[in-house]
Amino acid sequence: METRPPVPPFSREDALAKVRGAENAWNTRDPQRVSLAYTVDSRWRNRHEFVEGREQIVAFLARKWEREREYRLIKGLWAFGDDRIAVRFAYESHDADGQWWRSYGNENWEFDEHGLMRRRHASINDLPISDAERLFHWDLAGPRPDDHPGLDELGL
């Protein structure tokens, strides 16, 4: 059986590590890599889409990152319990026409005993922004640098 530490029950430090690990993985924009953090039968609600299982997760993420170009994400811990973590997040990307967007949201996560996410519920709102309003500036080839401000520091 796969294990993805840290595993429940989560301490504050564990929850912070899970959140940063998820942010770093999503910022790779690699659907296959990201899918490995979820159970094989993981269930998602993402906006109006319902996704079940790793195959559908990979397909969903491939479509997402085809539309959301130059995607950069910041996640922040909101709350945590034994096997659950709530996060808030924001990401910036642009569409095929060059319009930049900042998307804000909240996620509720539930994990199995091996530290794999078995449920993910995401609520997301989108705001068109100009290039000058962008706040997320780091090299697309890597994760958000440790010295780059988080959501609170950016006033988000």
KEKE-3310 file (N, C-alpha, C; in steps of 0.2 Angstrom, whole numbers, plus 5000, padded with zeros to 4 digits):
npx = (5004:5003:5010:5009:5017:5015:5005:4988:4984:4984:4996:4998:5010:5011:5000:5003:5014:5008:5000:5009:5016:5006:5004:5017:5017:5006:5010:5019:5012:5010:5000:5000:5010:5004:4992:4996:4995:4983:4970:4967:4953:4949:4938:4932:4925:4925:4922:4910:4912:4913:4924:4931:4943:4960:4963:4953:4956:4969:4965:4957:4966:4975:4967:4963:4976:4979:4971:4973:4985:5003:5001:5001:5001:4996:4994:4986:4985:4970:4962:4962:4960:4959:4959:4957:4959:4958:4959:4964:4966:4974:4976:4985:4983:4984:4972:4970:4968:4976:4971:4973:4970:4964:4961:4951:4949:4942:4946:4942:4949:4950:4958:4965:4971:4984:4989:4985:4974:4957:4946:4941:4935:4931:4929:4928:4931:4933:4943:4945:4961:4973:4989:4998:4992:4995:5002:5009:5025:5036:5049:5043:5048:5049:5045:5035:5046:5054:5055:5045:5030:5016:4998:4992:5002:5001:4989:4978)
npy = (4994:5011:5025:5042:5052:5067:5057:5055:5055:5073:5085:5103:5106:5095:5097:5109:5105:5096:5105:5113:5104:5100:5112:5114:5102:5104:5115:5110:5107:5094:5082:5068:5066:5074:5067:5056:5059:5056:5044:5029:5028:5041:5055:5069:5086:5099:5115:5114:5101:5084:5072:5056:5045:5041:5041:5049:5061:5064:5066:5077:5087:5088:5094:5106:5113:5115:5124:5134:5144:5147:5144:5148:5144:5148:5141:5141:5136:5134:5127:5112:5095:5078:5069:5078:5093:5110:5122:5138:5146:5154:5157:5162:5164:5163:5164:5157:5168:5177:5184:5188:5180:5179:5167:5162:5152:5139:5124:5108:5094:5077:5063:5046:5033:5031:5043:5048:5058:5056:5062:5078:5094:5108:5125:5138:5155:5166:5180:5193:5200:5213:5212:5220:5219:5207:5196:5185:5180:5170:5158:5147:5135:5129:5127:5139:5151:5150:5163:5170:5180:5174:5170:5179:5189:5195:5201:5193)
npz = (5000:4996:5004:5009:5018:5028:5039:5045:5062:5060:5065:5068:5062:5053:5045:5039:5032:5023:5015:5009:5002:4993:4986:4980:4972:4963:4957:4948:4937:4932:4928:4931:4941:4951:4953:4961:4974:4978:4983:4974:4971:4973:4976:4969:4970:4960:4956:4945:4941:4944:4949:4949:4954:4950:4936:4930:4937:4932:4918:4920:4926:4915:4906:4912:4914:4901:4897:4907:4907:4911:4924:4941:4958:4975:4991:5007:5024:5032:5042:5052:5056:5064:5052:5042:5032:5029:5016:5009:4994:4980:4963:4948:4931:4913:4899:4882:4874:4881:4892:4908:4924:4941:4952:4966:4980:4991:4998:5004:5012:5014:5021:5019:5030:5026:5022:5009:4999:5000:4997:4990:4990:4981:4980:4969:4963:4949:4944:4932:4928:4925:4917:4924:4937:4942:4954:4957:4954:4949:4944:4932:4931:4943:4961:4971:4978:4994:5000:4993:4995:5004:5004:5015:5016:5004:5005:5001)
capx = (5000:5006:5010:5011:5018:5013:4998:4983:4981:4988:4998:4998:5016:5010:4995:5007:5018:5003:4997:5015:5018:5001:5005:5022:5015:5001:5014:5023:5008:5011:4994:5002:5013:4999:4987:4999:4994:4976:4968:4965:4946:4948:4932:4932:4920:4929:4917:4904:4914:4914:4929:4932:4948:4966:4962:4949:4960:4974:4962:4954:4971:4978:4962:4964:4982:4979:4967:4976:4992:5007:4998:5005:4997:4998:4989:4987:4981:4964:4960:4964:4958:4962:4961:4955:4963:4954:4964:4961:4971:4973:4981:4985:4985:4980:4969:4973:4968:4981:4968:4975:4964:4966:4956:4952:4945:4943:4946:4941:4952:4950:4964:4965:4977:4991:4991:4982:4968:4952:4940:4943:4929:4934:4924:4932:4929:4938:4943:4950:4966:4978:4996:5000:4989:4998:5006:5013:5030:5042:5050:5038:5051:5050:5040:5036:5052:5052:5054:5040:5025:5010:4992:4991:5007:4999:4983:4973)
capy = (5000:5017:5029:5048:5056:5065:5053:5057:5062:5078:5091:5109:5106:5090:5100:5114:5101:5093:5110:5116:5099:5100:5118:5112:5097:5107:5120:5107:5106:5087:5078:5061:5067:5076:5061:5051:5061:5054:5037:5027:5029:5048:5058:5077:5091:5105:5119:5110:5095:5078:5067:5050:5040:5044:5042:5055:5066:5065:5069:5084:5091:5090:5099:5112:5116:5117:5131:5139:5144:5150:5143:5148:5143:5148:5138:5142:5132:5137:5123:5105:5090:5072:5067:5083:5099:5115:5127:5143:5147:5158:5155:5166:5160:5167:5160:5157:5175:5182:5187:5185:5178:5177:5162:5162:5147:5135:5117:5103:5088:5071:5058:5040:5032:5031:5050:5049:5061:5052:5067:5085:5098:5114:5130:5143:5161:5169:5187:5195:5205:5215:5210:5224:5217:5200:5196:5179:5180:5166:5154:5142:5128:5127:5129:5145:5151:5151:5170:5174:5181:5170:5174:5184:5194:5198:5204:5189)
capz = (5000:4996:5010:5008:5024:5034:5039:5050:5064:5059:5070:5064:5057:5048:5040:5035:5027:5018:5011:5005:4997:4988:4982:4976:4967:4958:4953:4943:4931:4930:4930:4933:4947:4956:4954:4965:4981:4979:4983:4967:4970:4976:4974:4969:4967:4958:4953:4943:4939:4948:4946:4953:4953:4947:4928:4929:4940:4927:4913:4922:4927:4909:4902:4916:4913:4894:4897:4912:4905:4916:4931:4948:4964:4982:4996:5014:5029:5035:5048:5052:5061:5063:5045:5037:5031:5025:5014:5005:4989:4974:4958:4942:4924:4907:4894:4875:4872:4884:4897:4915:4929:4948:4954:4973:4982:4997:4998:5010:5010:5019:5020:5022:5035:5022:5020:5003:4999:4997:4995:4989:4988:4979:4977:4966:4959:4945:4943:4927:4930:4920:4918:4930:4943:4944:4961:4958:4950:4950:4938:4931:4931:4950:4966:4974:4982:5001:5002:4990:5000:5004:5003:5019:5015:4998:5006:4998)
cpx = (5004:5005:5013:5012:5017:5006:4994:4985:4986:4989:4997:5004:5015:5005:4998:5011:5014:5001:5003:5017:5013:5002:5011:5021:5011:5005:5019:5019:5009:5005:4996:5005:5008:4994:4990:4997:4987:4975:4966:4957:4944:4942:4933:4926:4924:4924:4911:4905:4915:4918:4930:4938:4954:4966:4959:4953:4965:4971:4960:4960:4974:4973:4963:4970:4983:4976:4970:4983:4996:5004:5003:5000:5000:4992:4991:4982:4976:4962:4962:4961:4961:4964:4959:4959:4958:4959:4960:4967:4969:4978:4980:4987:4982:4977:4972:4973:4973:4978:4970:4969:4968:4960:4957:4947:4947:4943:4945:4944:4951:4955:4963:4971:4984:4993:4989:4976:4963:4946:4943:4937:4932:4929:4929:4929:4934:4937:4947:4954:4970:4985:4999:4998:4992:5002:5011:5019:5036:5043:5046:5041:5051:5044:5040:5042:5050:5051:5049:5034:5019:5004:4991:4996:5005:4992:4977:4970)
cpy = (5006:5021:5036:5052:5063:5061:5056:5052:5067:5083:5097:5108:5101:5093:5105:5111:5099:5099:5113:5110:5099:5106:5116:5107:5100:5112:5117:5106:5099:5083:5071:5061:5069:5071:5056:5052:5059:5046:5035:5028:5036:5051:5066:5080:5097:5109:5115:5103:5090:5073:5062:5046:5044:5045:5048:5061:5068:5069:5076:5089:5093:5095:5106:5116:5118:5123:5136:5139:5148:5150:5144:5149:5145:5145:5140:5138:5136:5134:5116:5101:5083:5070:5072:5089:5104:5120:5132:5144:5152:5156:5160:5162:5165:5162:5160:5164:5180:5185:5184:5185:5177:5173:5161:5156:5144:5128:5113:5097:5083:5066:5051:5039:5031:5038:5052:5053:5057:5056:5074:5088:5105:5119:5136:5149:5164:5177:5189:5200:5207:5212:5214:5222:5210:5201:5190:5179:5176:5161:5148:5135:5125:5129:5136:5146:5153:5159:5174:5174:5176:5174:5180:5190:5198:5201:5200:5185)
cpz = (5000:5002:5008:5014:5023:5034:5045:5056:5063:5064:5065:5059:5051:5043:5036:5030:5021:5013:5007:5000:4991:4983:4977:4970:4961:4954:4948:4936:4928:4932:4934:4940:4953:4958:4960:4973:4983:4979:4976:4966:4973:4973:4975:4967:4966:4953:4951:4941:4945:4945:4951:4950:4949:4939:4927:4932:4935:4921:4914:4923:4920:4905:4906:4914:4905:4893:4901:4911:4910:4923:4937:4953:4971:4986:5003:5018:5032:5042:5047:5057:5061:5056:5040:5038:5027:5023:5010:5000:4984:4969:4952:4936:4919:4903:4887:4872:4875:4890:4904:4920:4936:4950:4962:4975:4989:4995:5004:5008:5016:5016:5023:5027:5032:5020:5013:5003:4996:4995:4995:4986:4987:4977:4975:4962:4955:4944:4937:4930:4925:4922:4924:4937:4946:4950:4961:4952:4952:4944:4937:4931:4938:4955:4968:4979:4989:5003:4998:4995:4999:5003:5008:5018:5009:4999:5002:5003)
residu = (MET:GLU:THR:ARG:PRO:PRO:VAL:PRO:PRO:PHE:SER:ARG:GLU:ASP:ALA:LEU:ALA:LYS:VAL:ARG:GLY:ALA:GLU:ASN:ALA:TRP:ASN:THR:ARG:ASP:PRO:GLN:ARG:VAL:SER:LEU:ALA:TYR:THR:VAL:ASP:SER:ARG:TRP:ARG:ASN:ARG:HIS:GLU:PHE:VAL:GLU:GLY:ARG:GLU:GLN:ILE:VAL:ALA:PHE:LEU:ALA:ARG:LYS:TRP:GLU:ARG:GLU:ARG:GLU:TYR:ARG:LEU:ILE:LYS:GLY:LEU:TRP:ALA:PHE:GLY:ASP:ASP:ARG:ILE:ALA:VAL:ARG:PHE:ALA:TYR:GLU:SER:HIS:ASP:ALA:ASP:GLY:GLN:TRP:TRP:ARG:SER:TYR:GLY:ASN:GLU:ASN:TRP:GLU:PHE:ASP:GLU:HIS:GLY:LEU:MET:ARG:ARG:ARG:HIS:ALA:SER:ILE:ASN:ASP:LEU:PRO:ILE:SER:ASP:ALA:GLU:ARG:LEU:PHE:HIS:TRP:ASP:LEU:ALA:GLY:PRO:ARG:PRO:ASP:ASP:HIS:PRO:GLY:LEU:ASP:GLU:LEU:GLY:LEU)
# end
